[in-house]
């Protein structure tokens, strides 16, 4: 089991917030991106953060949209569409979306709408 799987989502979330805010984006845009990917509403997302859910538990409770297959490209030197471990692929999907948001990509494009 990879170490990141046991890491709490609450410990990673502030890093995502810092990353996007440093690039001029907002926490609200980040939350919208996470909600789109996971299917969580505001309350469910807050619960995941407040409960100390691990990344594994966070994604086990998530319901990824069918459009997730449209997330392609390289993150950490690896093509996200070629990652074999399903949980690691979900983590990298989120990483990719956060990177796109931080790079200034339009939110509509980040959300594949």
Buried (B, 14 or more C-beta within 10 A) or exposed (E): EEEEBEBBBBEBBEEBBEBBBEEEBEBEBBBBBBBBBBEBEEEBBEEBBEBEBBBBBBBEBBEBBEEBEEBEEEBEEEEBBEBEEEBBBBBBBBBBBBBBBBEEBEBEEBBBE
